[in-house]
Structure formats: structure tokens, C-alpha cells
């Protein structure tokens, strides 16, 4: 049980990092890029909190 939760957390973290990297590579305006990065971080934090059974 604990190992599957740890794997889920690790995969979620890696997906967040990958999406943030890809957003950083997009040729869009700096302000828009910041907004997208904040949205990705918020979604990632909520997803990680679900794995930790906070929600």
C-alpha cells in the first residue's frame, strides 16, 4: 500500500516537472507563461494532496 502511494506521488511530481519544463519552452508571452505555470503548480499540489488523503 505504501509503495503504491509513493510511486503515485513520484509519478505525479515527475509529470508536474515535465509540464513546467514544456511550458517554459513554449514561445508565448512572459506574463501568459507565468499564469500557466501557476495553474500547473496549483493543479499539481492538489493532485499530490489527494495522494496524501488530505482531500
C-alpha distance matrix in Angstrom:
0.0 3.8 5.5 5.4 6.4 8.8 10.1 10.8 12.6 14.4 15.6 16.7 18.6 20.2 21.4 22.9 24.7 26.0 27.3 29.0 30.6 31.8 33.2 35.0 36.6 38.0 41.7 41.7 43.3 41.8 41.5 39.7 37.3 36.5 35.8 33.5 31.6 31.2 29.9 27.3 26.2 26.0 24.0 21.6 21.2 20.6 17.9 16.1 16.6 15.0 11.7 12.2 13.0 16.6 18.1
3.8 0.0 3.8 5.5 5.1 6.2 8.6 9.9 10.6 12.3 14.3 15.3 16.5 18.4 20.0 21.1 22.6 24.3 25.8 27.1 28.6 30.3 31.6 33.1 34.9 36.5 40.2 40.2 41.6 39.9 39.6 38.1 35.6 34.5 34.1 32.0 29.8 29.3 28.5 25.8 24.3 24.3 22.8 20.0 19.3 19.3 16.9 14.4 15.0 14.3 10.7 10.5 12.3 15.5 17.6
5.5 3.8 0.0 3.8 5.4 5.0 6.1 8.5 9.8 10.4 12.2 14.1 15.2 16.4 18.3 19.9 21.1 22.3 24.2 25.7 26.9 28.5 30.2 31.5 33.1 34.8 38.6 38.9 40.6 39.0 39.0 37.4 34.7 33.9 33.8 31.4 29.1 29.2 28.3 25.3 24.1 24.6 22.9 19.9 19.8 20.2 17.3 15.0 16.5 15.8 12.0 12.6 14.8 18.0 19.8
5.4 5.5 3.8 0.0 3.8 5.4 5.1 6.1 8.6 9.8 10.5 12.2 14.2 15.3 16.4 18.3 20.0 20.9 22.4 24.3 25.7 26.8 28.4 30.2 31.6 33.1 36.9 37.1 38.9 37.5 37.5 35.6 33.1 32.5 32.0 29.4 27.5 27.6 26.4 23.4 22.6 22.9 20.7 18.0 18.4 18.3 15.1 13.4 15.1 13.7 10.0 11.7 13.4 16.8 18.0
6.4 5.1 5.4 3.8 0.0 3.8 5.4 5.1 6.2 8.6 9.9 10.5 12.3 14.3 15.4 16.5 18.5 19.9 21.1 22.6 24.4 25.8 27.0 28.7 30.5 31.9 35.6 35.5 37.0 35.4 35.1 33.4 31.0 30.1 29.5 27.2 25.2 24.9 23.8 21.1 19.9 19.9 18.0 15.4 15.2 15.1 12.2 10.2 11.5 10.4 6.7 8.0 10.1 13.2 14.7
8.8 6.2 5.0 5.4 3.8 0.0 3.8 5.4 5.1 6.1 8.6 9.9 10.5 12.3 14.3 15.4 16.6 18.3 20.0 21.2 22.6 24.4 25.8 27.1 28.9 30.6 34.3 34.5 36.0 34.2 34.2 32.7 30.0 29.1 29.0 26.7 24.3 24.3 23.7 20.7 19.2 19.9 18.4 15.2 15.1 15.9 13.2 10.5 12.5 12.5 8.7 9.5 12.5 15.1 17.0
10.1 8.6 6.1 5.1 5.4 3.8 0.0 3.8 5.5 5.1 6.1 8.5 9.8 10.5 12.2 14.2 15.4 16.3 18.3 20.0 21.0 22.4 24.2 25.7 27.1 28.8 32.6 33.0 34.8 33.4 33.6 31.9 29.1 28.6 28.6 25.9 23.7 24.2 23.4 20.1 19.2 20.3 18.3 15.1 15.9 16.7 13.4 11.5 14.2 13.7 10.1 12.0 14.8 17.4 18.7
10.8 9.9 8.5 6.1 5.1 5.4 3.8 0.0 3.8 5.4 5.2 6.1 8.5 9.9 10.6 12.3 14.3 15.3 16.5 18.3 19.9 21.0 22.4 24.3 25.9 27.2 30.9 31.0 32.8 31.5 31.4 29.4 26.9 26.5 26.0 23.3 21.5 21.7 20.4 17.3 16.7 17.4 15.0 12.2 13.2 13.4 10.0 8.7 11.4 10.4 7.2 10.0 12.3 14.9 15.7
12.6 10.6 9.8 8.6 6.2 5.1 5.5 3.8 0.0 3.8 5.5 5.1 6.1 8.6 9.9 10.6 12.4 14.2 15.4 16.6 18.4 20.0 21.1 22.6 24.6 26.1 29.8 29.7 31.1 29.4 29.3 27.7 25.1 24.2 24.0 21.7 19.4 19.4 18.6 15.6 14.3 15.1 13.5 10.2 10.5 11.6 8.7 6.3 9.3 9.6 6.6 8.4 11.6 13.4 14.7
14.4 12.3 10.4 9.8 8.6 6.1 5.1 5.4 3.8 0.0 3.8 5.4 5.1 6.2 8.6 9.9 10.6 12.2 14.3 15.4 16.5 18.4 20.0 21.2 22.8 24.7 28.4 28.8 30.4 28.7 29.1 27.6 24.6 24.0 24.3 21.8 19.3 19.9 19.6 16.1 15.0 16.7 15.2 11.6 12.6 14.3 11.5 9.3 12.7 13.2 10.4 12.1 15.3 17.0 18.4
15.6 14.3 12.2 10.5 9.9 8.6 6.1 5.2 5.5 3.8 0.0 3.8 5.4 5.1 6.1 8.6 9.9 10.4 12.2 14.2 15.2 16.4 18.2 19.9 21.2 22.7 26.5 27.0 29.0 27.7 28.1 26.2 23.4 23.3 23.3 20.4 18.4 19.4 18.5 14.9 14.7 16.3 14.2 11.0 13.0 14.2 10.9 10.0 13.6 13.5 11.1 13.7 16.4 18.2 18.9
16.7 15.3 14.1 12.2 10.5 9.9 8.5 6.1 5.1 5.4 3.8 0.0 3.8 5.5 5.2 6.2 8.7 9.9 10.6 12.3 14.3 15.4 16.4 18.4 20.1 21.4 25.1 25.0 26.7 25.4 25.4 23.5 20.9 20.5 20.2 17.4 15.5 16.1 15.0 11.6 11.3 12.6 10.4 7.3 9.4 10.6 7.4 6.9 10.7 10.8 9.2 11.9 14.4 15.7 16.0
18.6 16.5 15.2 14.2 12.3 10.5 9.8 8.5 6.1 5.1 5.4 3.8 0.0 3.8 5.5 5.1 6.3 8.6 10.0 10.7 12.4 14.3 15.4 16.6 18.7 20.4 24.0 24.1 25.5 23.8 24.0 22.6 19.6 18.9 19.3 16.8 14.2 14.9 14.8 11.3 10.1 12.3 11.2 7.5 9.1 11.5 9.3 7.8 11.5 12.7 11.2 12.9 16.0 16.7 17.7
20.2 18.4 16.4 15.3 14.3 12.3 10.5 9.9 8.6 6.2 5.1 5.5 3.8 0.0 3.8 5.4 5.1 6.1 8.6 9.9 10.5 12.3 14.2 15.3 16.7 18.7 22.4 23.1 24.9 23.5 24.2 22.6 19.4 19.4 20.1 17.2 14.8 16.4 16.2 12.4 12.1 14.8 13.4 10.1 12.5 14.7 12.3 11.4 15.1 15.9 14.2 16.3 19.3 20.3 21.1
21.4 20.0 18.3 16.4 15.4 14.3 12.2 10.6 9.9 8.6 6.1 5.2 5.5 3.8 0.0 3.8 5.5 5.0 6.1 8.5 9.8 10.5 12.1 14.1 15.4 16.7 20.5 20.9 22.9 21.9 22.5 20.4 17.5 17.9 18.0 14.8 13.0 14.8 13.9 10.1 10.8 13.2 11.2 8.6 11.8 13.5 10.9 11.3 14.9 15.3 14.2 16.9 19.3 20.2 20.2
22.9 21.1 19.9 18.3 16.5 15.4 14.2 12.3 10.6 9.9 8.6 6.2 5.1 5.4 3.8 0.0 3.8 5.5 5.2 6.1 8.6 9.9 10.5 12.3 14.4 15.6 19.2 19.1 20.7 19.3 19.5 17.8 14.9 14.7 14.9 12.1 9.8 11.2 10.8 7.0 7.2 10.0 8.8 6.0 9.2 11.4 9.9 10.1 13.5 14.6 14.2 16.3 18.8 18.9 19.1
24.7 22.6 21.1 20.0 18.5 16.6 15.4 14.3 12.4 10.6 9.9 8.7 6.3 5.1 5.5 3.8 0.0 3.8 5.5 5.1 6.1 8.7 9.9 10.5 12.6 14.6 18.2 18.6 20.2 18.5 19.4 18.1 14.7 14.6 15.8 13.2 10.3 12.5 13.0 9.4 9.2 12.6 12.1 9.4 11.9 14.7 13.4 12.9 16.3 17.8 17.0 18.8 21.6 21.8 22.3
26.0 24.3 22.3 20.9 19.9 18.3 16.3 15.3 14.2 12.2 10.4 9.9 8.6 6.1 5.0 5.5 3.8 0.0 3.8 5.5 5.1 6.2 8.6 9.8 10.8 12.7 16.4 17.4 19.6 18.6 19.8 18.0 14.7 15.6 16.6 13.4 11.4 14.2 14.2 10.5 11.5 14.8 13.6 11.4 14.6 16.8 15.0 15.3 18.8 19.7 18.9 21.2 23.8 24.3 24.4
27.3 25.8 24.2 22.4 21.1 20.0 18.3 16.5 15.4 14.3 12.2 10.6 10.0 8.6 6.1 5.2 5.5 3.8 0.0 3.8 5.4 5.1 6.1 8.5 9.9 10.7 14.5 14.8 17.0 16.2 17.1 14.9 11.9 12.9 13.4 10.0 8.6 11.5 11.0 7.5 9.5 12.5 11.3 10.0 13.5 15.3 14.0 15.0 18.3 19.0 18.9 21.3 23.5 23.6 23.3
29.0 27.1 25.7 24.3 22.6 21.2 20.0 18.3 16.6 15.4 14.2 12.3 10.7 9.9 8.5 6.1 5.1 5.5 3.8 0.0 3.8 5.5 5.1 6.2 8.8 10.1 13.5 13.6 15.1 13.6 14.6 13.1 9.7 10.1 11.4 8.7 6.2 9.4 10.1 7.1 8.2 11.7 11.6 10.4 13.1 15.6 15.0 15.6 18.6 20.0 20.1 21.9 24.3 23.9 23.9
30.6 28.6 26.9 25.7 24.4 22.6 21.0 19.9 18.4 16.5 15.2 14.3 12.4 10.5 9.8 8.6 6.1 5.1 5.4 3.8 0.0 3.8 5.5 5.1 6.5 9.1 12.4 13.5 15.5 14.2 16.0 14.7 11.1 12.2 14.2 11.5 9.4 12.8 13.7 10.9 11.9 15.5 15.3 13.7 16.5 19.1 18.2 18.5 21.7 23.1 22.7 24.6 27.2 27.1 27.3
31.8 30.3 28.5 26.8 25.8 24.4 22.4 21.0 20.0 18.4 16.4 15.4 14.3 12.3 10.5 9.9 8.7 6.2 5.1 5.5 3.8 0.0 3.8 5.3 5.1 6.6 10.3 11.6 14.3 14.0 15.8 13.8 10.5 12.7 14.1 10.9 10.0 13.7 13.8 11.2 13.2 16.4 15.7 14.8 18.0 20.1 19.0 19.9 23.1 24.0 23.9 26.2 28.5 28.5 28.2
33.2 31.6 30.2 28.4 27.0 25.8 24.2 22.4 21.1 20.0 18.2 16.4 15.4 14.2 12.1 10.5 9.9 8.6 6.1 5.1 5.5 3.8 0.0 3.8 5.4 5.3 8.7 8.9 11.1 10.7 12.2 10.0 6.8 9.1 10.4 7.4 7.0 10.8 11.1 9.3 11.6 14.5 14.3 14.1 17.1 19.0 18.6 19.8 22.6 23.7 24.2 26.3 28.3 27.9 27.4
35.0 33.1 31.5 30.2 28.7 27.1 25.7 24.3 22.6 21.2 19.9 18.4 16.6 15.3 14.1 12.3 10.5 9.8 8.5 6.2 5.1 5.3 3.8 0.0 3.8 5.6 8.2 8.9 10.6 9.4 11.7 10.7 7.1 9.0 11.5 9.5 8.2 11.9 13.3 11.7 13.0 16.3 16.8 16.2 18.7 21.2 21.0 21.6 24.5 26.0 26.2 28.0 30.3 29.7 29.6
36.6 34.9 33.1 31.6 30.5 28.9 27.1 25.9 24.6 22.8 21.2 20.1 18.7 16.7 15.4 14.4 12.6 10.8 9.9 8.8 6.5 5.1 5.4 3.8 0.0 3.8 6.5 8.7 11.3 11.2 14.0 12.7 9.5 12.2 14.4 12.2 11.6 15.4 16.3 14.5 16.3 19.5 19.5 18.9 21.7 24.0 23.4 24.2 27.3 28.5 28.5 30.6 32.9 32.6 32.4
38.0 36.5 34.8 33.1 31.9 30.6 28.8 27.2 26.1 24.7 22.7 21.4 20.4 18.7 16.7 15.6 14.6 12.7 10.7 10.1 9.1 6.6 5.3 5.6 3.8 0.0 3.8 5.6 8.9 9.9 12.4 10.4 8.0 11.5 13.0 10.7 11.4 15.0 15.3 14.2 16.7 19.4 19.2 19.3 22.3 24.1 23.7 25.1 27.9 28.8 29.3 31.5 33.5 33.1 32.4
41.7 40.2 38.6 36.9 35.6 34.3 32.6 30.9 29.8 28.4 26.5 25.1 24.0 22.4 20.5 19.2 18.2 16.4 14.5 13.5 12.4 10.3 8.7 8.2 6.5 3.8 0.0 3.8 7.0 8.9 11.8 10.3 8.9 12.5 14.1 12.7 13.7 17.1 17.7 17.2 19.5 22.1 22.2 22.6 25.4 27.1 27.0 28.5 31.1 32.2 32.8 34.9 36.8 36.2 35.5
41.7 40.2 38.9 37.1 35.5 34.5 33.0 31.0 29.7 28.8 27.0 25.0 24.1 23.1 20.9 19.1 18.6 17.4 14.8 13.6 13.5 11.6 8.9 8.9 8.7 5.6 3.8 0.0 3.8 6.5 8.5 6.8 6.4 10.0 11.2 10.4 12.1 14.9 15.5 15.7 18.1 20.2 20.6 21.6 24.1 25.6 26.0 27.6 29.9 31.0 32.1 34.1 35.7 34.8 33.8
43.3 41.6 40.6 38.9 37.0 36.0 34.8 32.8 31.1 30.4 29.0 26.7 25.5 24.9 22.9 20.7 20.2 19.6 17.0 15.1 15.5 14.3 11.1 10.6 11.3 8.9 7.0 3.8 0.0 3.8 5.6 5.3 6.1 8.8 10.1 10.7 12.3 14.4 15.6 16.5 18.4 20.2 21.3 22.4 24.4 26.1 27.0 28.5 30.4 31.8 33.2 34.8 36.4 35.1 34.2
41.8 39.9 39.0 37.5 35.4 34.2 33.4 31.5 29.4 28.7 27.7 25.4 23.8 23.5 21.9 19.3 18.5 18.6 16.2 13.6 14.2 14.0 10.7 9.4 11.2 9.9 8.9 6.5 3.8 0.0 3.8 5.5 5.0 6.3 8.8 9.9 10.5 12.4 14.4 15.3 16.4 18.5 20.1 20.9 22.5 24.5 25.6 26.7 28.6 30.4 31.6 32.9 34.7 33.2 32.7
41.5 39.6 39.0 37.5 35.1 34.2 33.6 31.4 29.3 29.1 28.1 25.4 24.0 24.2 22.5 19.5 19.4 19.8 17.1 14.6 16.0 15.8 12.2 11.7 14.0 12.4 11.8 8.5 5.6 3.8 0.0 3.8 5.4 5.2 6.4 8.8 9.9 10.8 12.6 14.4 15.5 16.8 18.7 20.0 21.3 23.0 24.5 25.9 27.3 29.1 30.7 31.9 33.4 31.6 30.9
39.7 38.1 37.4 35.6 33.4 32.7 31.9 29.4 27.7 27.6 26.2 23.5 22.6 22.6 20.4 17.8 18.1 18.0 14.9 13.1 14.7 13.8 10.0 10.7 12.7 10.4 10.3 6.8 5.3 5.5 3.8 0.0 3.8 5.4 5.1 6.2 8.6 10.0 10.7 12.4 14.3 15.5 16.7 18.3 20.1 21.4 22.6 24.4 25.9 27.3 29.0 30.5 31.8 30.3 29.3
37.3 35.6 34.7 33.1 31.0 30.0 29.1 26.9 25.1 24.6 23.4 20.9 19.6 19.4 17.5 14.9 14.7 14.7 11.9 9.7 11.1 10.5 6.8 7.1 9.5 8.0 8.9 6.4 6.1 5.0 5.4 3.8 0.0 3.8 5.5 5.2 6.1 8.7 9.9 10.6 12.3 14.3 15.4 16.3 18.3 20.1 21.0 22.4 24.3 25.9 27.1 28.7 30.4 29.1 28.4
36.5 34.5 33.9 32.5 30.1 29.1 28.6 26.5 24.2 24.0 23.3 20.5 18.9 19.4 17.9 14.7 14.6 15.6 12.9 10.1 12.2 12.7 9.1 9.0 12.2 11.5 12.5 10.0 8.8 6.3 5.2 5.4 3.8 0.0 3.8 5.5 5.0 6.2 8.6 9.9 10.5 12.3 14.3 15.2 16.4 18.4 19.9 20.9 22.5 24.4 25.9 27.0 28.7 27.0 26.6
35.8 34.1 33.8 32.0 29.5 29.0 28.6 26.0 24.0 24.3 23.3 20.2 19.3 20.1 18.0 14.9 15.8 16.6 13.4 11.4 14.2 14.1 10.4 11.5 14.4 13.0 14.1 11.2 10.1 8.8 6.4 5.1 5.5 3.8 0.0 3.8 5.4 5.2 6.3 8.7 10.0 10.7 12.4 14.2 15.5 16.7 18.4 20.0 21.3 22.9 24.7 26.0 27.2 25.5 24.6
33.5 32.0 31.4 29.4 27.2 26.7 25.9 23.3 21.7 21.8 20.4 17.4 16.8 17.2 14.8 12.1 13.2 13.4 10.0 8.7 11.5 10.9 7.4 9.5 12.2 10.7 12.7 10.4 10.7 9.9 8.8 6.2 5.2 5.5 3.8 0.0 3.8 5.5 5.1 6.2 8.6 9.9 10.6 12.2 14.3 15.5 16.4 18.3 20.0 21.2 22.8 24.5 25.9 24.6 23.6
31.6 29.8 29.1 27.5 25.2 24.3 23.7 21.5 19.4 19.3 18.4 15.5 14.2 14.8 13.0 9.8 10.3 11.4 8.6 6.2 9.4 10.0 7.0 8.2 11.6 11.4 13.7 12.1 12.3 10.5 9.9 8.6 6.1 5.0 5.4 3.8 0.0 3.8 5.4 5.1 6.2 8.6 9.9 10.4 12.2 14.3 15.2 16.3 18.3 20.0 21.2 22.6 24.4 23.1 22.7
31.2 29.3 29.2 27.6 24.9 24.3 24.2 21.7 19.4 19.9 19.4 16.1 14.9 16.4 14.8 11.2 12.5 14.2 11.5 9.4 12.8 13.7 10.8 11.9 15.4 15.0 17.1 14.9 14.4 12.4 10.8 10.0 8.7 6.2 5.2 5.5 3.8 0.0 3.8 5.5 5.1 6.2 8.6 9.7 10.5 12.4 14.1 15.2 16.5 18.5 20.1 21.1 22.6 20.9 20.4
29.9 28.5 28.3 26.4 23.8 23.7 23.4 20.4 18.6 19.6 18.5 15.0 14.8 16.2 13.9 10.8 13.0 14.2 11.0 10.1 13.7 13.8 11.1 13.3 16.3 15.3 17.7 15.5 15.6 14.4 12.6 10.7 9.9 8.6 6.3 5.1 5.4 3.8 0.0 3.8 5.5 5.2 6.2 8.5 10.0 10.7 12.3 14.2 15.4 16.7 18.7 20.2 21.2 19.7 18.7
27.3 25.8 25.3 23.4 21.1 20.7 20.1 17.3 15.6 16.1 14.9 11.6 11.3 12.4 10.1 7.0 9.4 10.5 7.5 7.1 10.9 11.2 9.3 11.7 14.5 14.2 17.2 15.7 16.5 15.3 14.4 12.4 10.6 9.9 8.7 6.2 5.1 5.5 3.8 0.0 3.8 5.5 5.2 6.0 8.6 10.0 10.4 12.1 14.2 15.4 16.7 18.5 20.0 19.1 18.3
26.2 24.3 24.1 22.6 19.9 19.2 19.2 16.7 14.3 15.0 14.7 11.3 10.1 12.1 10.8 7.2 9.2 11.5 9.5 8.2 11.9 13.2 11.6 13.0 16.3 16.7 19.5 18.1 18.4 16.4 15.5 14.3 12.3 10.5 10.0 8.6 6.2 5.1 5.5 3.8 0.0 3.8 5.5 5.0 6.1 8.6 9.7 10.4 12.2 14.2 15.4 16.5 18.4 17.1 17.0
26.0 24.3 24.6 22.9 19.9 19.9 20.3 17.4 15.1 16.7 16.3 12.6 12.3 14.8 13.2 10.0 12.6 14.8 12.5 11.7 15.5 16.4 14.5 16.3 19.5 19.4 22.1 20.2 20.2 18.5 16.8 15.5 14.3 12.3 10.7 9.9 8.6 6.2 5.2 5.5 3.8 0.0 3.8 5.4 5.2 6.2 8.6 9.9 10.6 12.5 14.5 15.4 16.6 14.9 14.3
24.0 22.8 22.9 20.7 18.0 18.4 18.3 15.0 13.5 15.2 14.2 10.4 11.2 13.4 11.2 8.8 12.1 13.6 11.3 11.6 15.3 15.7 14.3 16.8 19.5 19.2 22.2 20.6 21.3 20.1 18.7 16.7 15.4 14.3 12.4 10.6 9.9 8.6 6.2 5.2 5.5 3.8 0.0 3.8 5.5 5.2 6.1 8.7 9.9 10.7 12.7 14.4 15.4 14.4 13.3
21.6 20.0 19.9 18.0 15.4 15.2 15.1 12.2 10.2 11.6 11.0 7.3 7.5 10.1 8.6 6.0 9.4 11.4 10.0 10.4 13.7 14.8 14.1 16.2 18.9 19.3 22.6 21.6 22.4 20.9 20.0 18.3 16.3 15.2 14.2 12.2 10.4 9.7 8.5 6.0 5.0 5.4 3.8 0.0 3.8 5.4 5.0 6.1 8.6 9.9 10.8 12.5 14.3 13.8 13.6
21.2 19.3 19.8 18.4 15.2 15.1 15.9 13.2 10.5 12.6 13.0 9.4 9.1 12.5 11.8 9.2 11.9 14.6 13.5 13.1 16.5 18.0 17.1 18.7 21.7 22.3 25.4 24.1 24.4 22.5 21.3 20.1 18.3 16.4 15.5 14.3 12.2 10.5 10.0 8.6 6.1 5.2 5.5 3.8 0.0 3.8 5.4 5.1 6.1 8.6 10.0 10.6 12.4 11.1 11.5
20.6 19.3 20.2 18.3 15.1 15.9 16.7 13.4 11.6 14.3 14.2 10.6 11.5 14.7 13.5 11.4 14.7 16.8 15.3 15.6 19.1 20.1 19.0 21.2 24.0 24.1 27.1 25.6 26.1 24.5 23.0 21.4 20.1 18.4 16.7 15.5 14.3 12.4 10.7 10.0 8.6 6.2 5.2 5.4 3.8 0.0 3.8 5.5 5.1 6.3 8.9 9.9 10.5 9.2 8.5
17.9 16.9 17.3 15.1 12.2 13.2 13.4 10.0 8.7 11.5 10.9 7.4 9.3 12.3 10.9 9.9 13.4 15.0 14.0 15.0 18.2 19.0 18.6 21.0 23.4 23.7 27.0 26.0 27.0 25.6 24.5 22.6 21.0 19.9 18.4 16.4 15.2 14.1 12.3 10.4 9.7 8.6 6.1 5.0 5.4 3.8 0.0 3.8 5.4 5.1 6.6 8.9 9.9 10.1 9.4
16.1 14.4 15.0 13.4 10.2 10.5 11.5 8.7 6.3 9.3 10.0 6.9 7.8 11.4 11.3 10.1 12.9 15.3 15.0 15.6 18.5 19.9 19.8 21.6 24.2 25.1 28.5 27.6 28.5 26.7 25.9 24.4 22.4 20.9 20.0 18.3 16.3 15.2 14.2 12.1 10.4 9.9 8.7 6.1 5.1 5.5 3.8 0.0 3.8 5.3 5.1 6.5 8.8 9.1 9.9
16.6 15.0 16.5 15.1 11.5 12.5 14.2 11.4 9.3 12.7 13.6 10.7 11.5 15.1 14.9 13.5 16.3 18.8 18.3 18.6 21.7 23.1 22.6 24.5 27.3 27.9 31.1 29.9 30.4 28.6 27.3 25.9 24.3 22.5 21.3 20.0 18.3 16.5 15.4 14.2 12.2 10.6 9.9 8.6 6.1 5.1 5.4 3.8 0.0 3.8 5.3 5.0 6.3 5.5 6.7
15.0 14.3 15.8 13.7 10.4 12.5 13.7 10.4 9.6 13.2 13.5 10.8 12.7 15.9 15.3 14.6 17.8 19.7 19.0 20.0 23.1 24.0 23.7 26.0 28.5 28.8 32.2 31.0 31.8 30.4 29.1 27.3 25.9 24.4 22.9 21.2 20.0 18.5 16.7 15.4 14.2 12.5 10.7 9.9 8.6 6.3 5.1 5.3 3.8 0.0 3.8 5.3 5.0 5.8 5.4
11.7 10.7 12.0 10.0 6.7 8.7 10.1 7.2 6.6 10.4 11.1 9.2 11.2 14.2 14.2 14.2 17.0 18.9 18.9 20.1 22.7 23.9 24.2 26.2 28.5 29.3 32.8 32.1 33.2 31.6 30.7 29.0 27.1 25.9 24.7 22.8 21.2 20.1 18.7 16.7 15.4 14.5 12.7 10.8 10.0 8.9 6.6 5.1 5.3 3.8 0.0 3.8 5.3 7.7 8.6
12.2 10.5 12.6 11.7 8.0 9.5 12.0 10.0 8.4 12.1 13.7 11.9 12.9 16.3 16.9 16.3 18.8 21.2 21.3 21.9 24.6 26.2 26.3 28.0 30.6 31.5 34.9 34.1 34.8 32.9 31.9 30.5 28.7 27.0 26.0 24.5 22.6 21.1 20.2 18.5 16.5 15.4 14.4 12.5 10.6 9.9 8.9 6.5 5.0 5.3 3.8 0.0 3.8 5.6 8.1
13.0 12.3 14.8 13.4 10.1 12.5 14.8 12.3 11.6 15.3 16.4 14.4 16.0 19.3 19.3 18.8 21.6 23.8 23.5 24.3 27.2 28.5 28.3 30.3 32.9 33.5 36.8 35.7 36.4 34.7 33.4 31.8 30.4 28.7 27.2 25.9 24.4 22.6 21.2 20.0 18.4 16.6 15.4 14.3 12.4 10.5 9.9 8.8 6.3 5.0 5.3 3.8 0.0 3.8 5.4
16.6 15.5 18.0 16.8 13.2 15.1 17.4 14.9 13.4 17.0 18.2 15.7 16.7 20.3 20.2 18.9 21.8 24.3 23.6 23.9 27.1 28.5 27.9 29.7 32.6 33.1 36.2 34.8 35.1 33.2 31.6 30.3 29.1 27.0 25.5 24.6 23.1 20.9 19.7 19.1 17.1 14.9 14.4 13.8 11.1 9.2 10.1 9.1 5.5 5.8 7.7 5.6 3.8 0.0 3.8
18.1 17.6 19.8 18.0 14.7 17.0 18.7 15.7 14.7 18.4 18.9 16.0 17.7 21.1 20.2 19.1 22.3 24.4 23.3 23.9 27.3 28.2 27.4 29.6 32.4 32.4 35.5 33.8 34.2 32.7 30.9 29.3 28.4 26.6 24.6 23.6 22.7 20.4 18.7 18.3 17.0 14.3 13.3 13.6 11.5 8.5 9.4 9.9 6.7 5.4 8.6 8.1 5.4 3.8 0.0
